[in-house]
């Protein structure tokens, strides 16, 4: 190991210690990931697309995705139905109140 590599390693260790002690570990990881991505010419979209493509090849993930899709759609339908019911009930109450007030003419 040459002197330049030793200095770089020592700087990395000291930098990691300082960042860790000041609770900046997340920032250090973000910066390191960004720099590594720039060094290798990676783009976030490419990484996300590649990750989704590889996950799609796993049969267990496809099953889980189908199961979640069904559950999410059911939950969404129930939420929309409940919101529509509340809106219709509110409208019916408002019409009923208005009708009662009109019927009580002075």
Number of C-alpha atoms within 10 A of each C-alpha: 5 6 8 9 10 11 11 11 12 12 12 12 12 12 13 16 14 13 16 14 10 9 11 14 15 11 12 15 13 12 12 12 12 14 12 12 14 11 9 8 8 12 11 10 9 10 12 11 11 12 11 11 11 10 13 13 10 10 10 10 12 13 11 11 13 11 11 12 12 12 12 12 11 12 12 12 12 12 12 12 12 12 12 12 12 12 12 12 12 12 12 12 12 12 12 12 12 11 11 11 10 10 9 7 6 4
